[in-house]
Amino acid sequence: MAKIKVTQVKSSIKRMQSQKRTLEALGLRGIGKEVTHEATPNIIGMIDKVKHLVKTTEI
């Protein structure tokens, strides 16, 4: 499996509750925070839901 590095680049303030929970589930707790995940379909779907708030790069 490929690895994906996810970085939060925008704030979750004034976002829908589902988007805030998705960011928390990804492990992102603030702007500039980075996490690494396996590129599973579940993670890809979560990233797609908040793609306007995060930046992704393949490792």
Phi and psi restraints in degrees (range 20) as a CNS / XPLOR table:
assign (resid 1 and name C) (resid 2 and name N)
       (resid 2 and name CA) (resid 2 and name C) 1.0 -78.8 20.0 2
assign (resid 2 and name N) (resid 2 and name CA)
       (resid 2 and name C) (resid 3 and name N) 1.0 156.3 20.0 2
assign (resid 2 and name C) (resid 3 and name N)
       (resid 3 and name CA) (resid 3 and name C) 1.0 -107.0 20.0 2
assign (resid 3 and name N) (resid 3 and name CA)
       (resid 3 and name C) (resid 4 and name N) 1.0 147.0 20.0 2
assign (resid 3 and name C) (resid 4 and name N)
       (resid 4 and name CA) (resid 4 and name C) 1.0 -125.7 20.0 2
assign (resid 4 and name N) (resid 4 and name CA)
       (resid 4 and name C) (resid 5 and name N) 1.0 131.3 20.0 2
assign (resid 4 and name C) (resid 5 and name N)
       (resid 5 and name CA) (resid 5 and name C) 1.0 -99.3 20.0 2
assign (resid 5 and name N) (resid 5 and name CA)
       (resid 5 and name C) (resid 6 and name N) 1.0 125.5 20.0 2
assign (resid 5 and name C) (resid 6 and name N)
       (resid 6 and name CA) (resid 6 and name C) 1.0 -113.8 20.0 2
assign (resid 6 and name N) (resid 6 and name CA)
       (resid 6 and name C) (resid 7 and name N) 1.0 128.1 20.0 2
assign (resid 6 and name C) (resid 7 and name N)
       (resid 7 and name CA) (resid 7 and name C) 1.0 -122.7 20.0 2
assign (resid 7 and name N) (resid 7 and name CA)
       (resid 7 and name C) (resid 8 and name N) 1.0 129.2 20.0 2
assign (resid 7 and name C) (resid 8 and name N)
       (resid 8 and name CA) (resid 8 and name C) 1.0 -79.9 20.0 2
assign (resid 8 and name N) (resid 8 and name CA)
       (resid 8 and name C) (resid 9 and name N) 1.0 126.4 20.0 2
assign (resid 8 and name C) (resid 9 and name N)
       (resid 9 and name CA) (resid 9 and name C) 1.0 -115.9 20.0 2
assign (resid 9 and name N) (resid 9 and name CA)
       (resid 9 and name C) (resid 10 and name N) 1.0 -12.3 20.0 2
assign (resid 9 and name C) (resid 10 and name N)
       (resid 10 and name CA) (resid 10 and name C) 1.0 -131.0 20.0 2
assign (resid 10 and name N) (resid 10 and name CA)
       (resid 10 and name C) (resid 11 and name N) 1.0 157.2 20.0 2
assign (resid 10 and name C) (resid 11 and name N)
       (resid 11 and name CA) (resid 11 and name C) 1.0 -74.6 20.0 2
assign (resid 11 and name N) (resid 11 and name CA)
       (resid 11 and name C) (resid 12 and name N) 1.0 155.3 20.0 2
assign (resid 11 and name C) (resid 12 and name N)
       (resid 12 and name CA) (resid 12 and name C) 1.0 -95.4 20.0 2
assign (resid 12 and name N) (resid 12 and name CA)
       (resid 12 and name C) (resid 13 and name N) 1.0 3.0 20.0 2
assign (resid 12 and name C) (resid 13 and name N)
       (resid 13 and name CA) (resid 13 and name C) 1.0 -66.4 20.0 2
assign (resid 13 and name N) (resid 13 and name CA)
       (resid 13 and name C) (resid 14 and name N) 1.0 138.4 20.0 2
assign (resid 13 and name C) (resid 14 and name N)
       (resid 14 and name CA) (resid 14 and name C) 1.0 63.9 20.0 2
assign (resid 14 and name N) (resid 14 and name CA)
       (resid 14 and name C) (resid 15 and name N) 1.0 28.6 20.0 2
assign (resid 14 and name C) (resid 15 and name N)
       (resid 15 and name CA) (resid 15 and name C) 1.0 -106.7 20.0 2
assign (resid 15 and name N) (resid 15 and name CA)
       (resid 15 and name C) (resid 16 and name N) 1.0 162.1 20.0 2
assign (resid 15 and name C) (resid 16 and name N)
       (resid 16 and name CA) (resid 16 and name C) 1.0 -63.4 20.0 2
assign (resid 16 and name N) (resid 16 and name CA)
       (resid 16 and name C) (resid 17 and name N) 1.0 151.6 20.0 2
assign (resid 16 and name C) (resid 17 and name N)
       (resid 17 and name CA) (resid 17 and name C) 1.0 -59.6 20.0 2
assign (resid 17 and name N) (resid 17 and name CA)
       (resid 17 and name C) (resid 18 and name N) 1.0 -35.5 20.0 2
assign (resid 17 and name C) (resid 18 and name N)
       (resid 18 and name CA) (resid 18 and name C) 1.0 -65.5 20.0 2
assign (resid 18 and name N) (resid 18 and name CA)
       (resid 18 and name C) (resid 19 and name N) 1.0 -35.2 20.0 2
assign (resid 18 and name C) (resid 19 and name N)
       (resid 19 and name CA) (resid 19 and name C) 1.0 -70.5 20.0 2
assign (resid 19 and name N) (resid 19 and name CA)
       (resid 19 and name C) (resid 20 and name N) 1.0 -37.9 20.0 2
assign (resid 19 and name C) (resid 20 and name N)
       (resid 20 and name CA) (resid 20 and name C) 1.0 -63.2 20.0 2
assign (resid 20 and name N) (resid 20 and name CA)
       (resid 20 and name C) (resid 21 and name N) 1.0 -42.5 20.0 2
assign (resid 20 and name C) (resid 21 and name N)
       (resid 21 and name CA) (resid 21 and name C) 1.0 -68.1 20.0 2
assign (resid 21 and name N) (resid 21 and name CA)
       (resid 21 and name C) (resid 22 and name N) 1.0 -34.3 20.0 2
assign (resid 21 and name C) (resid 22 and name N)
       (resid 22 and name CA) (resid 22 and name C) 1.0 -64.9 20.0 2
assign (resid 22 and name N) (resid 22 and name CA)
       (resid 22 and name C) (resid 23 and name N) 1.0 -42.3 20.0 2
assign (resid 22 and name C) (resid 23 and name N)
       (resid 23 and name CA) (resid 23 and name C) 1.0 -61.8 20.0 2
assign (resid 23 and name N) (resid 23 and name CA)
       (resid 23 and name C) (resid 24 and name N) 1.0 -41.8 20.0 2
assign (resid 23 and name C) (resid 24 and name N)
       (resid 24 and name CA) (resid 24 and name C) 1.0 -64.6 20.0 2
assign (resid 24 and name N) (resid 24 and name CA)
       (resid 24 and name C) (resid 25 and name N) 1.0 -39.5 20.0 2
assign (resid 24 and name C) (resid 25 and name N)
       (resid 25 and name CA) (resid 25 and name C) 1.0 -66.4 20.0 2
assign (resid 25 and name N) (resid 25 and name CA)
       (resid 25 and name C) (resid 26 and name N) 1.0 -31.2 20.0 2
assign (resid 25 and name C) (resid 26 and name N)
       (resid 26 and name CA) (resid 26 and name C) 1.0 -75.3 20.0 2
assign (resid 26 and name N) (resid 26 and name CA)
       (resid 26 and name C) (resid 27 and name N) 1.0 -15.4 20.0 2
assign (resid 26 and name C) (resid 27 and name N)
       (resid 27 and name CA) (resid 27 and name C) 1.0 95.7 20.0 2
assign (resid 27 and name N) (resid 27 and name CA)
       (resid 27 and name C) (resid 28 and name N) 1.0 13.1 20.0 2
assign (resid 27 and name C) (resid 28 and name N)
       (resid 28 and name CA) (resid 28 and name C) 1.0 -95.1 20.0 2
assign (resid 28 and name N) (resid 28 and name CA)
       (resid 28 and name C) (resid 29 and name N) 1.0 126.8 20.0 2
assign (resid 28 and name C) (resid 29 and name N)
       (resid 29 and name CA) (resid 29 and name C) 1.0 -122.5 20.0 2
assign (resid 29 and name N) (resid 29 and name CA)
       (resid 29 and name C) (resid 30 and name N) 1.0 6.3 20.0 2
assign (resid 29 and name C) (resid 30 and name N)
       (resid 30 and name CA) (resid 30 and name C) 1.0 174.8 20.0 2
assign (resid 30 and name N) (resid 30 and name CA)
       (resid 30 and name C) (resid 31 and name N) 1.0 167.5 20.0 2
assign (resid 30 and name C) (resid 31 and name N)
       (resid 31 and name CA) (resid 31 and name C) 1.0 -64.3 20.0 2
assign (resid 31 and name N) (resid 31 and name CA)
       (resid 31 and name C) (resid 32 and name N) 1.0 134.9 20.0 2
assign (resid 31 and name C) (resid 32 and name N)
       (resid 32 and name CA) (resid 32 and name C) 1.0 90.2 20.0 2
assign (resid 32 and name N) (resid 32 and name CA)
       (resid 32 and name C) (resid 33 and name N) 1.0 -9.4 20.0 2
assign (resid 32 and name C) (resid 33 and name N)
       (resid 33 and name CA) (resid 33 and name C) 1.0 -76.9 20.0 2
assign (resid 33 and name N) (resid 33 and name CA)
       (resid 33 and name C) (resid 34 and name N) 1.0 143.8 20.0 2
assign (resid 33 and name C) (resid 34 and name N)
       (resid 34 and name CA) (resid 34 and name C) 1.0 -124.2 20.0 2
assign (resid 34 and name N) (resid 34 and name CA)
       (resid 34 and name C) (resid 35 and name N) 1.0 143.4 20.0 2
assign (resid 34 and name C) (resid 35 and name N)
       (resid 35 and name CA) (resid 35 and name C) 1.0 -137.5 20.0 2
assign (resid 35 and name N) (resid 35 and name CA)
       (resid 35 and name C) (resid 36 and name N) 1.0 156.6 20.0 2
assign (resid 35 and name C) (resid 36 and name N)
       (resid 36 and name CA) (resid 36 and name C) 1.0 -118.3 20.0 2
assign (resid 36 and name N) (resid 36 and name CA)
       (resid 36 and name C) (resid 37 and name N) 1.0 133.5 20.0 2
assign (resid 36 and name C) (resid 37 and name N)
       (resid 37 and name CA) (resid 37 and name C) 1.0 -133.9 20.0 2
assign (resid 37 and name N) (resid 37 and name CA)
       (resid 37 and name C) (resid 38 and name N) 1.0 157.9 20.0 2
assign (resid 37 and name C) (resid 38 and name N)
       (resid 38 and name CA) (resid 38 and name C) 1.0 -71.0 20.0 2
assign (resid 38 and name N) (resid 38 and name CA)
       (resid 38 and name C) (resid 39 and name N) 1.0 149.2 20.0 2
assign (resid 38 and name C) (resid 39 and name N)
       (resid 39 and name CA) (resid 39 and name C) 1.0 -85.9 20.0 2
assign (resid 39 and name N) (resid 39 and name CA)
       (resid 39 and name C) (resid 40 and name N) 1.0 65.9 20.0 2
assign (resid 39 and name C) (resid 40 and name N)
       (resid 40 and name CA) (resid 40 and name C) 1.0 -88.0 20.0 2
assign (resid 40 and name N) (resid 40 and name CA)
       (resid 40 and name C) (resid 41 and name N) 1.0 160.6 20.0 2
assign (resid 40 and name C) (resid 41 and name N)
       (resid 41 and name CA) (resid 41 and name C) 1.0 -58.7 20.0 2
assign (resid 41 and name N) (resid 41 and name CA)
       (resid 41 and name C) (resid 42 and name N) 1.0 -34.2 20.0 2
assign (resid 41 and name C) (resid 42 and name N)
       (resid 42 and name CA) (resid 42 and name C) 1.0 -64.4 20.0 2
assign (resid 42 and name N) (resid 42 and name CA)
       (resid 42 and name C) (resid 43 and name N) 1.0 -45.9 20.0 2
assign (resid 42 and name C) (resid 43 and name N)
       (resid 43 and name CA) (resid 43 and name C) 1.0 -67.1 20.0 2
assign (resid 43 and name N) (resid 43 and name CA)
       (resid 43 and name C) (resid 44 and name N) 1.0 -41.4 20.0 2
assign (resid 43 and name C) (resid 44 and name N)
       (resid 44 and name CA) (resid 44 and name C) 1.0 -59.8 20.0 2
assign (resid 44 and name N) (resid 44 and name CA)
       (resid 44 and name C) (resid 45 and name N) 1.0 -41.5 20.0 2
assign (resid 44 and name C) (resid 45 and name N)
       (resid 45 and name CA) (resid 45 and name C) 1.0 -64.8 20.0 2
assign (resid 45 and name N) (resid 45 and name CA)
       (resid 45 and name C) (resid 46 and name N) 1.0 -39.8 20.0 2
assign (resid 45 and name C) (resid 46 and name N)
       (resid 46 and name CA) (resid 46 and name C) 1.0 -66.1 20.0 2
assign (resid 46 and name N) (resid 46 and name CA)
       (resid 46 and name C) (resid 47 and name N) 1.0 -41.2 20.0 2
assign (resid 46 and name C) (resid 47 and name N)
       (resid 47 and name CA) (resid 47 and name C) 1.0 -64.1 20.0 2
assign (resid 47 and name N) (resid 47 and name CA)
       (resid 47 and name C) (resid 48 and name N) 1.0 -39.5 20.0 2
assign (resid 47 and name C) (resid 48 and name N)
       (resid 48 and name CA) (resid 48 and name C) 1.0 -63.6 20.0 2
assign (resid 48 and name N) (resid 48 and name CA)
       (resid 48 and name C) (resid 49 and name N) 1.0 -32.5 20.0 2
assign (resid 48 and name C) (resid 49 and name N)
       (resid 49 and name CA) (resid 49 and name C) 1.0 -68.9 20.0 2
assign (resid 49 and name N) (resid 49 and name CA)
       (resid 49 and name C) (resid 50 and name N) 1.0 -29.9 20.0 2
assign (resid 49 and name C) (resid 50 and name N)
       (resid 50 and name CA) (resid 50 and name C) 1.0 -120.9 20.0 2
assign (resid 50 and name N) (resid 50 and name CA)
       (resid 50 and name C) (resid 51 and name N) 1.0 31.0 20.0 2
assign (resid 50 and name C) (resid 51 and name N)
       (resid 51 and name CA) (resid 51 and name C) 1.0 -62.4 20.0 2
assign (resid 51 and name N) (resid 51 and name CA)
       (resid 51 and name C) (resid 52 and name N) 1.0 -22.4 20.0 2
assign (resid 51 and name C) (resid 52 and name N)
       (resid 52 and name CA) (resid 52 and name C) 1.0 -79.2 20.0 2
assign (resid 52 and name N) (resid 52 and name CA)
       (resid 52 and name C) (resid 53 and name N) 1.0 -8.2 20.0 2
assign (resid 52 and name C) (resid 53 and name N)
       (resid 53 and name CA) (resid 53 and name C) 1.0 -109.9 20.0 2
assign (resid 53 and name N) (resid 53 and name CA)
       (resid 53 and name C) (resid 54 and name N) 1.0 -11.5 20.0 2
assign (resid 53 and name C) (resid 54 and name N)
       (resid 54 and name CA) (resid 54 and name C) 1.0 -129.1 20.0 2
assign (resid 54 and name N) (resid 54 and name CA)
       (resid 54 and name C) (resid 55 and name N) 1.0 163.1 20.0 2
assign (resid 54 and name C) (resid 55 and name N)
       (resid 55 and name CA) (resid 55 and name C) 1.0 -122.5 20.0 2
assign (resid 55 and name N) (resid 55 and name CA)
       (resid 55 and name C) (resid 56 and name N) 1.0 136.0 20.0 2
assign (resid 55 and name C) (resid 56 and name N)
       (resid 56 and name CA) (resid 56 and name C) 1.0 -120.6 20.0 2
assign (resid 56 and name N) (resid 56 and name CA)
       (resid 56 and name C) (resid 57 and name N) 1.0 146.9 20.0 2
assign (resid 56 and name C) (resid 57 and name N)
       (resid 57 and name CA) (resid 57 and name C) 1.0 -140.0 20.0 2
assign (resid 57 and name N) (resid 57 and name CA)
       (resid 57 and name C) (resid 58 and name N) 1.0 143.8 20.0 2
assign (resid 57 and name C) (resid 58 and name N)
       (resid 58 and name CA) (resid 58 and name C) 1.0 -84.7 20.0 2
assign (resid 58 and name N) (resid 58 and name CA)
       (resid 58 and name C) (resid 59 and name N) 1.0 143.5 20.0 2
